Amino acid sequence: MSEITLLFGRPYAPMPHADDRFELEVLAAEEMGLESYAIPLDPVVNGEPERALRRLPRPRHRRWLYRGWMLNEEEYTALHEAIADRGEELVVDPESFVQALYVPEYVPRLGSRTAPTRWTEGEDIREAWEAACELGPPPWVIKDHIKSAKEQWHRACFVPAGSDYDDFAERCERLLEVRGDRFERGFVVRTFLDLAMLPATLPERRPAPDEHRLVFWEGRLVAHAPYHDLESTLDDPGQFADLGRLIDSPFFTADVARLASGGYTVIEINDGGCSTLPESLDPRDLYRVVAESDG
């Protein structure tokens, strides 16, 4: 068996579809010779990560690869420390986790390869508006420092052209409401880029962009697939290989989208452990590489 062991964090809110995907990953990992265990996330989120680890097997110097629901920096760091107290470690340390998850950490590294971006600290909507205006007039996209509410695209994410402060504030207030106590640190405002679209409409009643999720392991692009469960081809995946050097994390994902004018833009970076694998990506493709790198 590989020294790397998967640590699945079960969501604190039941999500049957996510559970199904994780079950597929468990089977894929087992096929590749990787052990896996699951922990409840409620204790981690409530500040008791050591309680979440009680049912894990006795320590034996494992390196745990987290796969689960999105945690914030404080929660992940506490989980890291609780595992360290067992004499074991997480493959992704807290510093790497933060760099791949928080917009203010990774956007400066991407430069012109991603949309112009501004951010604030805190929940002051007027301050967010002033930051947004530095980008020029809308359309814009808003989120917090780690996550959007794109499932409510028109009410809590997209700020259309011609919007004034009241329109902007209405969407920010809705974002705060949707994210609740999971709202992370402050507002992020990004210039909305004109993307190439696929012939489909998403549940949030907007066209499906031609978007792909790329998976990086130890600095290498090891897998990729269309973000949406739609047929699409990624041109020259090698053009994104250098992202593995730009983002200082052993396990992260990058979402890229085709621009209507040609070429691609990086939509966002995410910690690999918190990223859902696309429907059309066979998890064995990832876990085969993980097992081989640890062999």
DRENDO-1510 file (C-alpha; in Angstrom, 1 decimal, always signed):
<recs>
REC; n; res; u; v; w
REC; 1; MET; +0.0; +0.0; +0.0 .
REC; 2; SER; +1.1; +3.6; -0.7 .
REC; 3; GLU; +2.2; +5.8; +2.2 .
REC; 4; ILE; -0.3; +8.4; +1.0 .
REC; 5; THR; -3.7; +7.8; +2.4 .
REC; 6; LEU; -6.9; +9.6; +1.3 .
REC; 7; LEU; -8.8; +11.5; +3.9 .
REC; 8; PHE; -12.4; +12.1; +2.8 .
REC; 9; GLY; -14.2; +14.8; +4.7 .
REC; 10; ARG; -17.9; +14.2; +4.7 .
REC; 11; PRO; -20.0; +17.4; +4.2 .
REC; 12; TYR; -21.7; +18.8; +7.2 .
REC; 13; ALA; -24.8; +19.4; +5.1 .
REC; 14; PRO; -26.0; +16.2; +3.3 .
REC; 15; MET; -25.2; +16.4; -0.4 .
REC; 16; PRO; -26.1; +13.0; -2.0 .
REC; 17; HIS; -24.6; +13.8; -5.4 .
REC; 18; ALA; -21.2; +14.7; -3.8 .
REC; 19; ASP; -21.4; +11.6; -1.7 .
REC; 20; ASP; -21.9; +9.5; -4.8 .
REC; 21; ARG; -18.8; +11.2; -6.4 .
REC; 22; PHE; -16.7; +10.5; -3.4 .
REC; 23; GLU; -17.8; +6.8; -3.4 .
REC; 24; LEU; -16.5; +6.6; -6.9 .
REC; 25; GLU; -13.3; +8.1; -5.8 .
REC; 26; VAL; -13.0; +5.6; -2.9 .
REC; 27; LEU; -13.3; +2.7; -5.4 .
REC; 28; ALA; -10.9; +4.3; -7.8 .
REC; 29; ALA; -8.3; +4.9; -5.0 .
REC; 30; GLU; -8.7; +1.3; -3.9 .
REC; 31; GLU; -8.1; +0.1; -7.4 .
REC; 32; MET; -4.9; +2.1; -7.5 .
REC; 33; GLY; -3.7; +0.7; -4.2 .
REC; 34; LEU; -4.5; +3.7; -2.1 .
REC; 35; GLU; -6.1; +3.3; +1.3 .
REC; 36; SER; -8.8; +5.8; +2.3 .
REC; 37; TYR; -10.8; +6.8; +5.4 .
REC; 38; ALA; -13.6; +9.2; +6.0 .
REC; 39; ILE; -14.1; +11.8; +8.8 .
REC; 40; PRO; -17.1; +13.9; +9.7 .
REC; 41; LEU; -16.5; +17.6; +9.0 .
REC; 42; ASP; -18.9; +18.9; +11.7 .
REC; 43; PRO; -16.2; +18.7; +14.5 .
REC; 44; VAL; -13.6; +20.3; +12.2 .
REC; 45; VAL; -15.9; +23.3; +11.4 .
REC; 46; ASN; -16.9; +23.5; +15.1 .
REC; 47; GLY; -13.2; +23.8; +16.2 .
REC; 48; GLU; -12.8; +20.2; +17.4 .
REC; 49; PRO; -10.7; +18.5; +14.7 .
REC; 50; GLU; -9.2; +16.0; +17.1 .
REC; 51; ARG; -12.7; +14.6; +17.6 .
REC; 52; ALA; -13.1; +14.1; +13.9 .
REC; 53; LEU; -10.0; +12.0; +13.8 .
REC; 54; ARG; -10.9; +9.6; +16.6 .
REC; 55; ARG; -12.0; +6.7; +14.4 .
REC; 56; LEU; -9.0; +6.8; +12.2 .
REC; 57; PRO; -6.6; +3.8; +12.5 .
REC; 58; ARG; -3.5; +4.1; +14.7 .
REC; 59; PRO; -0.9; +6.5; +13.4 .
REC; 60; ARG; +1.9; +5.0; +11.3 .
REC; 61; HIS; +3.5; +8.1; +9.7 .
REC; 62; ARG; +0.9; +8.4; +7.0 .
REC; 63; ARG; +0.7; +11.4; +4.6 .
REC; 64; TRP; -2.9; +12.2; +4.3 .
REC; 65; LEU; -4.4; +13.7; +1.1 .
REC; 66; TYR; -7.5; +15.6; +2.0 .
REC; 67; ARG; -10.5; +15.2; -0.3 .
REC; 68; GLY; -13.7; +16.8; +0.9 .
REC; 69; TRP; -15.9; +19.8; +1.4 .
REC; 70; MET; -14.3; +23.3; +1.3 .
REC; 71; LEU; -12.7; +24.4; +4.5 .
REC; 72; ASN; -11.3; +27.8; +5.3 .
REC; 73; GLU; -7.8; +28.6; +6.3 .
REC; 74; GLU; -8.4; +28.4; +10.1 .
REC; 75; GLU; -10.3; +25.1; +9.8 .
REC; 76; TYR; -7.7; +23.5; +7.5 .
REC; 77; THR; -4.9; +24.7; +9.7 .
REC; 78; ALA; -6.5; +23.2; +12.8 .
REC; 79; LEU; -7.0; +19.9; +10.9 .
REC; 80; HIS; -3.3; +20.0; +9.9 .
REC; 81; GLU; -2.3; +20.5; +13.5 .
REC; 82; ALA; -4.5; +17.8; +14.8 .
REC; 83; ILE; -3.0; +15.3; +12.3 .
REC; 84; ALA; +0.5; +16.5; +13.3 .
REC; 85; ASP; -0.3; +15.7; +16.9 .
REC; 86; ARG; -0.7; +12.1; +15.7 .
REC; 87; GLY; +2.8; +12.2; +14.3 .
REC; 88; GLU; +1.4; +12.4; +10.7 .
REC; 89; GLU; +1.0; +15.1; +8.1 .
REC; 90; LEU; -1.3; +16.4; +5.4 .
REC; 91; VAL; +0.3; +16.3; +1.9 .
REC; 92; VAL; -0.8; +19.9; +1.4 .
REC; 93; ASP; +0.4; +22.2; +4.1 .
REC; 94; PRO; -1.7; +25.2; +5.2 .
REC; 95; GLU; +0.5; +27.7; +3.4 .
REC; 96; SER; +0.0; +25.8; +0.1 .
REC; 97; PHE; -3.7; +25.4; +0.8 .
REC; 98; VAL; -4.1; +29.1; +1.2 .
REC; 99; GLN; -2.1; +30.0; -1.9 .
REC; 100; ALA; -4.3; +27.8; -4.1 .
REC; 101; LEU; -7.7; +28.8; -2.5 .
REC; 102; TYR; -7.7; +32.5; -1.7 .
REC; 103; VAL; -8.0; +35.0; -4.6 .
REC; 104; PRO; -5.7; +37.6; -3.2 .
REC; 105; GLU; -3.0; +34.9; -2.9 .
REC; 106; TYR; -3.1; +33.5; -6.5 .
REC; 107; VAL; -4.3; +36.3; -8.7 .
REC; 108; PRO; -1.1; +38.3; -8.5 .
REC; 109; ARG; +0.8; +35.2; -9.7 .
REC; 110; LEU; -1.4; +34.9; -12.7 .
REC; 111; GLY; -1.1; +38.5; -14.0 .
REC; 112; SER; -2.7; +39.0; -17.4 .
REC; 113; ARG; -3.7; +35.4; -17.7 .
REC; 114; THR; -6.8; +36.1; -15.6 .
REC; 115; ALA; -9.5; +38.8; -15.4 .
REC; 116; PRO; -8.6; +42.2; -13.8 .
REC; 117; THR; -9.5; +41.8; -10.1 .
REC; 118; ARG; -10.0; +43.9; -7.0 .
REC; 119; TRP; -10.8; +42.8; -3.5 .
REC; 120; THR; -11.7; +44.2; +0.0 .
REC; 121; GLU; -11.4; +43.1; +3.5 .
REC; 122; GLY; -14.7; +42.9; +5.4 .
REC; 123; GLU; -18.4; +43.3; +4.4 .
REC; 124; ASP; -18.5; +47.0; +3.6 .
REC; 125; ILE; -20.4; +47.2; +0.3 .
REC; 126; ARG; -19.6; +50.8; -0.4 .
REC; 127; GLU; -15.9; +49.9; -0.2 .
REC; 128; ALA; -16.5; +47.0; -2.6 .
REC; 129; TRP; -18.2; +49.4; -5.0 .
REC; 130; GLU; -15.3; +51.8; -5.0 .
REC; 131; ALA; -12.9; +48.9; -5.6 .
REC; 132; ALA; -15.2; +47.7; -8.5 .
REC; 133; CYS; -15.2; +51.1; -10.1 .
REC; 134; GLU; -11.4; +50.9; -10.4 .
REC; 135; LEU; -12.0; +48.2; -13.0 .
REC; 136; GLY; -14.1; +50.4; -15.2 .
REC; 137; PRO; -17.8; +50.1; -15.8 .
REC; 138; PRO; -19.6; +46.7; -15.4 .
REC; 139; PRO; -20.2; +43.9; -16.2 .
REC; 140; TRP; -18.5; +42.4; -13.2 .
REC; 141; VAL; -18.6; +39.1; -11.3 .
REC; 142; ILE; -18.6; +39.2; -7.5 .
REC; 143; LYS; -17.6; +36.5; -4.9 .
REC; 144; ASP; -16.0; +36.3; -1.5 .
REC; 145; HIS; -12.3; +35.5; -1.2 .
REC; 146; ILE; -12.7; +31.8; -2.0 .
REC; 147; LYS; -16.2; +31.2; -3.4 .
REC; 148; SER; -19.0; +32.7; -5.4 .
REC; 149; ALA; -22.7; +32.1; -5.4 .
REC; 150; LYS; -22.9; +31.3; -9.1 .
REC; 151; GLU; -25.8; +29.0; -8.5 .
REC; 152; GLN; -27.7; +32.3; -8.1 .
REC; 153; TRP; -25.9; +33.9; -11.0 .
REC; 154; HIS; -28.3; +36.7; -11.7 .
REC; 155; ARG; -29.1; +37.6; -8.1 .
REC; 156; ALA; -25.8; +37.1; -6.3 .
REC; 157; CYS; -22.9; +36.9; -8.7 .
REC; 158; PHE; -23.3; +38.7; -12.1 .
REC; 159; VAL; -23.4; +42.5; -12.2 .
REC; 160; PRO; -24.6; +43.4; -15.7 .
REC; 161; ALA; -23.6; +46.4; -17.8 .
REC; 162; GLY; -25.4; +49.6; -16.9 .
REC; 163; SER; -25.7; +48.6; -13.2 .
REC; 164; ASP; -25.5; +51.4; -10.6 .
REC; 165; TYR; -24.6; +51.3; -7.0 .
REC; 166; ASP; -28.1; +50.1; -5.9 .
REC; 167; ASP; -27.9; +47.2; -8.4 .
REC; 168; PHE; -24.4; +46.3; -7.2 .
REC; 169; ALA; -25.4; +46.5; -3.5 .
REC; 170; GLU; -28.4; +44.3; -4.0 .
REC; 171; ARG; -26.2; +41.5; -5.4 .
REC; 172; CYS; -23.6; +42.0; -2.6 .
REC; 173; GLU; -26.3; +41.7; +0.0 .
REC; 174; ARG; -27.7; +38.6; -1.6 .
REC; 175; LEU; -24.1; +37.1; -1.7 .
REC; 176; LEU; -23.7; +37.8; +2.0 .
REC; 177; GLU; -27.1; +36.1; +2.6 .
REC; 178; VAL; -26.3; +33.1; +0.5 .
REC; 179; ARG; -22.8; +32.6; +2.0 .
REC; 180; GLY; -23.9; +33.3; +5.5 .
REC; 181; ASP; -21.3; +32.5; +8.2 .
REC; 182; ARG; -19.3; +30.9; +5.4 .
REC; 183; PHE; -18.6; +34.3; +3.8 .
REC; 184; GLU; -14.9; +34.5; +3.7 .
REC; 185; ARG; -13.0; +37.7; +4.5 .
REC; 186; GLY; -14.3; +40.2; +2.0 .
REC; 187; PHE; -15.6; +40.9; -1.5 .
REC; 188; VAL; -13.8; +40.1; -4.7 .
REC; 189; VAL; -14.9; +41.9; -7.9 .
REC; 190; ARG; -13.7; +40.7; -11.3 .
REC; 191; THR; -14.1; +42.1; -14.8 .
REC; 192; PHE; -16.6; +39.9; -16.7 .
REC; 193; LEU; -14.9; +38.5; -19.8 .
REC; 194; ASP; -16.7; +37.5; -22.9 .
REC; 195; LEU; -16.4; +33.7; -23.0 .
REC; 196; ALA; -17.1; +31.3; -25.8 .
REC; 197; MET; -20.3; +29.4; -25.1 .
REC; 198; LEU; -21.4; +25.8; -25.6 .
REC; 199; PRO; -24.9; +25.0; -27.0 .
REC; 200; ALA; -26.5; +24.4; -23.6 .
REC; 201; THR; -28.1; +26.4; -20.7 .
REC; 202; LEU; -27.1; +25.9; -17.1 .
REC; 203; PRO; -29.6; +25.5; -14.3 .
REC; 204; GLU; -29.0; +29.1; -13.2 .
REC; 205; ARG; -30.4; +30.1; -16.6 .
REC; 206; ARG; -27.2; +31.3; -18.3 .
REC; 207; PRO; -25.3; +29.8; -21.3 .
REC; 208; ALA; -22.7; +27.2; -20.5 .
REC; 209; PRO; -19.2; +28.6; -21.0 .
REC; 210; ASP; -16.5; +26.4; -22.7 .
REC; 211; GLU; -14.7; +25.8; -19.5 .
REC; 212; HIS; -12.3; +23.0; -18.4 .
REC; 213; ARG; -10.9; +21.9; -15.0 .
REC; 214; LEU; -7.2; +21.1; -14.9 .
REC; 215; VAL; -5.7; +18.9; -12.1 .
REC; 216; PHE; -2.1; +19.5; -11.0 .
REC; 217; TRP; -0.1; +17.1; -8.9 .
REC; 218; GLU; +3.5; +17.9; -7.7 .
REC; 219; GLY; +3.8; +20.7; -10.3 .
REC; 220; ARG; +2.5; +18.6; -13.3 .
REC; 221; LEU; -0.7; +18.8; -15.2 .
REC; 222; VAL; -2.0; +15.2; -14.8 .
REC; 223; ALA; -5.6; +15.3; -15.8 .
REC; 224; HIS; -8.2; +17.6; -17.3 .
REC; 225; ALA; -11.8; +17.4; -18.4 .
REC; 226; PRO; -14.7; +19.8; -19.4 .
REC; 227; TYR; -16.0; +21.6; -16.3 .
REC; 228; HIS; -19.6; +21.0; -17.4 .
REC; 229; ASP; -20.9; +17.6; -18.5 .
REC; 230; LEU; -20.8; +18.7; -22.1 .
REC; 231; GLU; -18.7; +17.7; -25.0 .
REC; 232; SER; -15.7; +20.1; -25.5 .
REC; 233; THR; -12.0; +19.8; -26.5 .
REC; 234; LEU; -9.3; +21.7; -24.7 .
REC; 235; ASP; -6.8; +23.1; -27.2 .
REC; 236; ASP; -3.1; +22.4; -26.4 .
REC; 237; PRO; -3.3; +21.5; -22.7 .
REC; 238; GLY; +0.5; +22.0; -22.6 .
REC; 239; GLN; +0.0; +25.7; -22.7 .
REC; 240; PHE; -1.1; +25.6; -19.1 .
REC; 241; ALA; +1.8; +23.5; -17.8 .
REC; 242; ASP; +3.6; +26.4; -16.3 .
REC; 243; LEU; +0.7; +27.0; -13.8 .
REC; 244; GLY; +2.3; +24.1; -11.9 .
REC; 245; ARG; +5.3; +26.3; -11.3 .
REC; 246; LEU; +3.4; +29.5; -10.6 .
REC; 247; ILE; +1.2; +28.0; -7.9 .
REC; 248; ASP; +3.3; +26.7; -5.0 .
REC; 249; SER; +1.1; +23.7; -4.0 .
REC; 250; PRO; +1.5; +20.0; -4.6 .
REC; 251; PHE; -2.2; +19.5; -5.4 .
REC; 252; PHE; -4.5; +22.1; -6.9 .
REC; 253; THR; -6.9; +22.7; -9.8 .
REC; 254; ALA; -7.2; +25.4; -12.4 .
REC; 255; ASP; -10.4; +26.3; -14.2 .
REC; 256; VAL; -9.8; +27.8; -17.6 .
REC; 257; ALA; -12.2; +29.0; -20.2 .
REC; 258; ARG; -12.1; +29.8; -23.9 .
REC; 259; LEU; -12.5; +33.5; -24.7 .
REC; 260; ALA; -15.0; +34.5; -27.4 .
REC; 261; SER; -12.1; +36.3; -29.1 .
REC; 262; GLY; -9.8; +33.3; -29.0 .
REC; 263; GLY; -7.3; +31.9; -26.5 .
REC; 264; TYR; -8.0; +31.1; -22.9 .
REC; 265; THR; -8.3; +32.8; -19.5 .
REC; 266; VAL; -7.8; +31.3; -16.1 .
REC; 267; ILE; -11.1; +31.6; -14.3 .
REC; 268; GLU; -9.9; +30.5; -10.8 .
REC; 269; ILE; -7.5; +28.3; -8.9 .
REC; 270; ASN; -8.7; +26.0; -6.2 .
REC; 271; ASP; -7.1; +23.7; -3.6 .
REC; 272; GLY; -7.1; +20.2; -5.1 .
REC; 273; GLY; -8.5; +18.6; -2.0 .
REC; 274; CYS; -11.6; +20.9; -2.1 .
REC; 275; SER; -12.2; +20.6; -5.8 .
REC; 276; THR; -14.9; +18.3; -7.3 .
REC; 277; LEU; -13.7; +16.3; -10.2 .
REC; 278; PRO; -15.7; +16.8; -13.4 .
REC; 279; GLU; -18.2; +14.1; -14.3 .
REC; 280; SER; -16.2; +13.0; -17.3 .
REC; 281; LEU; -12.9; +12.8; -15.5 .
REC; 282; ASP; -12.1; +9.3; -14.4 .
REC; 283; PRO; -10.7; +9.5; -10.8 .
REC; 284; ARG; -8.4; +6.6; -11.6 .
REC; 285; ASP; -6.4; +9.0; -13.9 .
REC; 286; LEU; -5.6; +11.1; -10.8 .
REC; 287; TYR; -5.1; +8.4; -8.2 .
REC; 288; ARG; -2.8; +6.4; -10.5 .
REC; 289; VAL; -0.4; +9.3; -10.6 .
REC; 290; VAL; -0.7; +9.8; -6.9 .
REC; 291; ALA; +0.1; +6.2; -6.2 .
REC; 292; GLU; +3.0; +6.1; -8.7 .
REC; 293; SER; +4.6; +9.3; -7.3 .
REC; 294; ASP; +4.5; +7.7; -3.8 .
REC; 295; GLY; +5.7; +4.3; -4.8 .
</recs>
